[in-house]
């Protein structure tokens, strides 16, 4: 996925790897919190009660962004094959179920209760 810089040939990851990991964790936390507030605002303030459509838009946007970053050379995106899709089917279905249930529970609870 990300570029791993090693201190010497065959050595352990250098400082760039740790900075990349910290950056990824901070970015994930920021995006996750932002999406929670945006989703809650859409459902509560604007009455947008279509969690499956919202999930489809979010996942499509993420996939387009990942493919774009691959073409820009920011990271290596593995080629999709039918064997790879079969191997990841269960994990993908479980993630989608988690995301659907999270969006549904967000509509029914307050953000402090949800988080």
Secondary structure, 3 states (H helix, E strand, C coil): CCCCCECCCCCCECHHHHHHHHHHHHHHHHHHHHHHHHHHHHHHCCCCCCHHHHHHHHHHHHHHHHHHHHHCCCCCCCCCCHHHHHHHHHHHHHHHHHHHHHHHHHHHCCHHHHC
